[in-house]
Amino acid sequence: MPESDPVSPFTTAATAAIQIHELYQSFVRAGFTEAQALDLVKHLMVNRKG
């Protein structure tokens, strides 16, 4: 019996939210304040291509 890809318990939107939160947390761990990290994430989201 061939192995199939496991089904993700997360929707596409939930997966995107998790990734955005991880990006935010990475900025904070890198030394940005929470406000700066949020501004960076907002800037990336507003100015994203494609």
VMD Tcl script that builds the backbone (N, CA, C; Angstrom):
set m [mol new atoms 150]
animate dup $m
set s [atomselect $m all]
$s set {name element resname resid chain x y z} {
  {N N MET 1 A 0.846 -1.174 0.000}
  {CA C MET 1 A 0.000 0.000 0.000}
  {C C MET 1 A 0.895 1.242 0.000}
  {N N PRO 2 A 0.739 2.136 -0.990}
  {CA C PRO 2 A 1.603 3.312 -1.055}
  {C C PRO 2 A 1.299 4.295 0.066}
  {N N GLU 3 A 2.374 4.937 0.525}
  {CA C GLU 3 A 2.187 5.945 1.565}
  {C C GLU 3 A 1.624 7.213 0.942}
  {N N SER 4 A 0.667 7.808 1.605}
  {CA C SER 4 A 0.117 9.071 1.121}
  {C C SER 4 A 0.606 10.199 2.017}
  {N N ASP 5 A 0.553 11.407 1.490}
  {CA C ASP 5 A 0.947 12.558 2.288}
  {C C ASP 5 A -0.031 12.720 3.443}
  {N N PRO 6 A 0.498 13.014 4.630}
  {CA C PRO 6 A -0.414 13.213 5.760}
  {C C PRO 6 A -1.269 14.457 5.535}
  {N N VAL 7 A -2.467 14.403 6.021}
  {CA C VAL 7 A -3.389 15.528 5.893}
  {C C VAL 7 A -3.114 16.502 7.032}
  {N N SER 8 A -2.917 17.758 6.681}
  {CA C SER 8 A -2.657 18.775 7.690}
  {C C SER 8 A -3.948 19.101 8.439}
  {N N PRO 9 A -3.867 19.224 9.767}
  {CA C PRO 9 A -5.062 19.595 10.528}
  {C C PRO 9 A -5.365 21.093 10.431}
  {N N PHE 10 A -4.475 21.852 9.765}
  {CA C PHE 10 A -4.625 23.302 9.680}
  {C C PHE 10 A -5.138 23.730 8.314}
  {N N THR 11 A -5.974 24.733 8.308}
  {CA C THR 11 A -6.422 25.315 7.045}
  {C C THR 11 A -5.280 26.152 6.469}
  {N N THR 12 A -5.424 26.552 5.231}
  {CA C THR 12 A -4.415 27.404 4.609}
  {C C THR 12 A -4.265 28.711 5.381}
  {N N ALA 13 A -5.373 29.285 5.812}
  {CA C ALA 13 A -5.330 30.539 6.570}
  {C C ALA 13 A -4.631 30.348 7.917}
  {N N ALA 14 A -4.905 29.239 8.584}
  {CA C ALA 14 A -4.267 28.973 9.875}
  {C C ALA 14 A -2.767 28.776 9.698}
  {N N THR 15 A -2.374 28.092 8.643}
  {CA C THR 15 A -0.955 27.880 8.364}
  {C C THR 15 A -0.257 29.217 8.117}
  {N N ALA 16 A -0.892 30.092 7.357}
  {CA C ALA 16 A -0.321 31.413 7.091}
  {C C ALA 16 A -0.196 32.219 8.383}
  {N N ALA 17 A -1.202 32.154 9.232}
  {CA C ALA 17 A -1.169 32.884 10.501}
  {C C ALA 17 A -0.032 32.391 11.390}
  {N N ILE 18 A 0.181 31.092 11.406}
  {CA C ILE 18 A 1.276 30.515 12.193}
  {C C ILE 18 A 2.616 31.030 11.678}
  {N N GLN 19 A 2.789 31.047 10.364}
  {CA C GLN 19 A 4.041 31.514 9.774}
  {C C GLN 19 A 4.275 32.996 10.059}
  {N N ILE 20 A 3.234 33.799 9.986}
  {CA C ILE 20 A 3.363 35.228 10.280}
  {C C ILE 20 A 3.737 35.435 11.745}
  {N N HIS 21 A 3.127 34.661 12.630}
  {CA C HIS 21 A 3.447 34.769 14.058}
  {C C HIS 21 A 4.888 34.355 14.319}
  {N N GLU 22 A 5.354 33.314 13.647}
  {CA C GLU 22 A 6.746 32.886 13.802}
  {C C GLU 22 A 7.709 33.962 13.304}
  {N N LEU 23 A 7.355 34.643 12.221}
  {CA C LEU 23 A 8.168 35.748 11.716}
  {C C LEU 23 A 8.236 36.859 12.756}
  {N N TYR 24 A 7.088 37.223 13.309}
  {CA C TYR 24 A 7.021 38.247 14.354}
  {C C TYR 24 A 7.909 37.860 15.543}
  {N N GLN 25 A 7.786 36.628 16.008}
  {CA C GLN 25 A 8.583 36.168 17.145}
  {C C GLN 25 A 10.074 36.194 16.825}
  {N N SER 26 A 10.429 35.883 15.595}
  {CA C SER 26 A 11.835 35.916 15.185}
  {C C SER 26 A 12.393 37.332 15.259}
  {N N PHE 27 A 11.599 38.313 14.838}
  {CA C PHE 27 A 12.037 39.701 14.942}
  {C C PHE 27 A 12.254 40.088 16.399}
  {N N VAL 28 A 11.351 39.687 17.277}
  {CA C VAL 28 A 11.483 40.003 18.700}
  {C C VAL 28 A 12.730 39.327 19.272}
  {N N ARG 29 A 12.945 38.057 18.939}
  {CA C ARG 29 A 14.137 37.355 19.423}
  {C C ARG 29 A 15.424 37.984 18.887}
  {N N ALA 30 A 15.344 38.598 17.718}
  {CA C ALA 30 A 16.513 39.236 17.115}
  {C C ALA 30 A 16.832 40.581 17.762}
  {N N GLY 31 A 15.949 41.049 18.648}
  {CA C GLY 31 A 16.230 42.265 19.385}
  {C C GLY 31 A 15.316 43.438 19.103}
  {N N PHE 32 A 14.386 43.272 18.177}
  {CA C PHE 32 A 13.423 44.340 17.922}
  {C C PHE 32 A 12.406 44.372 19.058}
  {N N THR 33 A 11.876 45.558 19.335}
  {CA C THR 33 A 10.792 45.633 20.315}
  {C C THR 33 A 9.548 45.005 19.687}
  {N N GLU 34 A 8.552 44.729 20.515}
  {CA C GLU 34 A 7.313 44.154 19.985}
  {C C GLU 34 A 6.667 45.096 18.974}
  {N N ALA 35 A 6.688 46.392 19.268}
  {CA C ALA 35 A 6.097 47.365 18.341}
  {C C ALA 35 A 6.867 47.404 17.020}
  {N N GLN 36 A 8.200 47.370 17.103}
  {CA C GLN 36 A 9.002 47.371 15.882}
  {C C GLN 36 A 8.751 46.107 15.071}
  {N N ALA 37 A 8.682 44.976 15.759}
  {CA C ALA 37 A 8.445 43.706 15.070}
  {C C ALA 37 A 7.095 43.722 14.366}
  {N N LEU 38 A 6.086 44.246 15.034}
  {CA C LEU 38 A 4.761 44.328 14.421}
  {C C LEU 38 A 4.779 45.254 13.210}
  {N N ASP 39 A 5.476 46.378 13.325}
  {CA C ASP 39 A 5.582 47.294 12.188}
  {C C ASP 39 A 6.289 46.632 11.008}
  {N N LEU 40 A 7.334 45.864 11.277}
  {CA C LEU 40 A 8.037 45.161 10.206}
  {C C LEU 40 A 7.127 44.151 9.519}
  {N N VAL 41 A 6.384 43.395 10.300}
  {CA C VAL 41 A 5.464 42.408 9.723}
  {C C VAL 41 A 4.388 43.116 8.903}
  {N N LYS 42 A 3.840 44.198 9.446}
  {CA C LYS 42 A 2.821 44.953 8.702}
  {C C LYS 42 A 3.383 45.463 7.383}
  {N N HIS 43 A 4.593 46.005 7.418}
  {CA C HIS 43 A 5.225 46.523 6.207}
  {C C HIS 43 A 5.405 45.410 5.177}
  {N N LEU 44 A 5.858 44.264 5.613}
  {CA C LEU 44 A 6.051 43.138 4.693}
  {C C LEU 44 A 4.730 42.660 4.104}
  {N N MET 45 A 3.685 42.656 4.909}
  {CA C MET 45 A 2.383 42.199 4.419}
  {C C MET 45 A 1.782 43.179 3.413}
  {N N VAL 46 A 1.885 44.462 3.692}
  {CA C VAL 46 A 1.290 45.475 2.819}
  {C C VAL 46 A 2.044 45.572 1.497}
  {N N ASN 47 A 3.361 45.412 1.551}
  {CA C ASN 47 A 4.192 45.617 0.372}
  {C C ASN 47 A 4.616 44.329 -0.317}
  {N N ARG 48 A 3.959 43.233 -0.021}
  {CA C ARG 48 A 4.371 41.963 -0.622}
  {C C ARG 48 A 3.982 41.903 -2.088}
  {N N LYS 49 A 4.785 41.220 -2.859}
  {CA C LYS 49 A 4.534 41.067 -4.295}
  {C C LYS 49 A 3.956 39.679 -4.536}
  {N N GLY 50 A 2.915 39.613 -5.330}
  {CA C GLY 50 A 2.347 38.326 -5.732}
  {C C GLY 50 A 1.438 37.777 -4.739}
}
mol reanalyze $m
mol bondsrecalc $m
mol representation Tube
mol addrep $m
